[in-house]
Amino acid sequence: MTEWFECYVCSDQSETRTCDRCRSRIRGLLAQLPEQFVFLSMSRQRVRGGGSDGRSSTRLHAPTPGDERVLNLLGPASRQAVTDAEDQTGAVPFLEVLTSWAEVVTEGLRLPPVRRHVTTLTARLTGHLAWVCEQEWVADFESEIRELVRTTQQITLTEPRRELLRGLTCPSCEGLTLVRYFPSDWAAECVLCPAVRLDQLDYDALVQVQAQHAHHSVKS
């Protein structure tokens, strides 16, 4: 008899601790990291412009040598623990996120340490993703990697396009908060409920159910 689990990430029923869809999404996020790091490194120079009166906005001050968001993500981390959001000003640096999780894998599996480089750190995480997906903290891992990718995409202007799915309500919070990202493995996601991610079959079923409810409401 098949034993079913509640997926650590999305809470759907799964034969494994992390369902195949979430596992594939995490692998996809990790695959983007080396390229995003290159894009981020190329975005060091801040875009400068003049003031509204036509004069240079840098005349009275020495300009910041680059976009602060980029410098923060590429720079060293706060001396305090990176797991405490209040210890770090701004987003946790790119390599610090990968290093901290790679160290968890290294210690958990008693592996030799790897070089602090985006490709080797990503390879360590991807190579042992099956083990990661069996750990209770995989939801935190997925959340941090996903946020790192999205934060970087916002800076590098490679963020996926988002479409609001008008007329549909979230099955959890019942708000008009369902969106679809392009590209994405999901047909719909709720911007407020992290656990609400619908594949195409679930999305089609939701459309049908809510259309029926709307039809009955009109008739009554």
Buried (B, 14 or more C-beta within 10 A) or exposed (E): EEEEEEBBBBBBEBEBBBBEBBBEBBEEBBEBBBEBBEBBBEBEEBEEEEEEEEEEEEEEEEEEEEBEBBBBBBEEBBEEEBEEEEEBEEBBBBBBBBBBBBBBBBEEEEEEEBEEBBEBBBBBBBEBBEEBBEBEEBBBBBEBBBBBBBBBBEBBEEBEEEEEBEEBBBBEEEEEBBBBBEEBBBBBBBBEBBEBBBEEEBBEEBBEEBEEEEEEEEEE
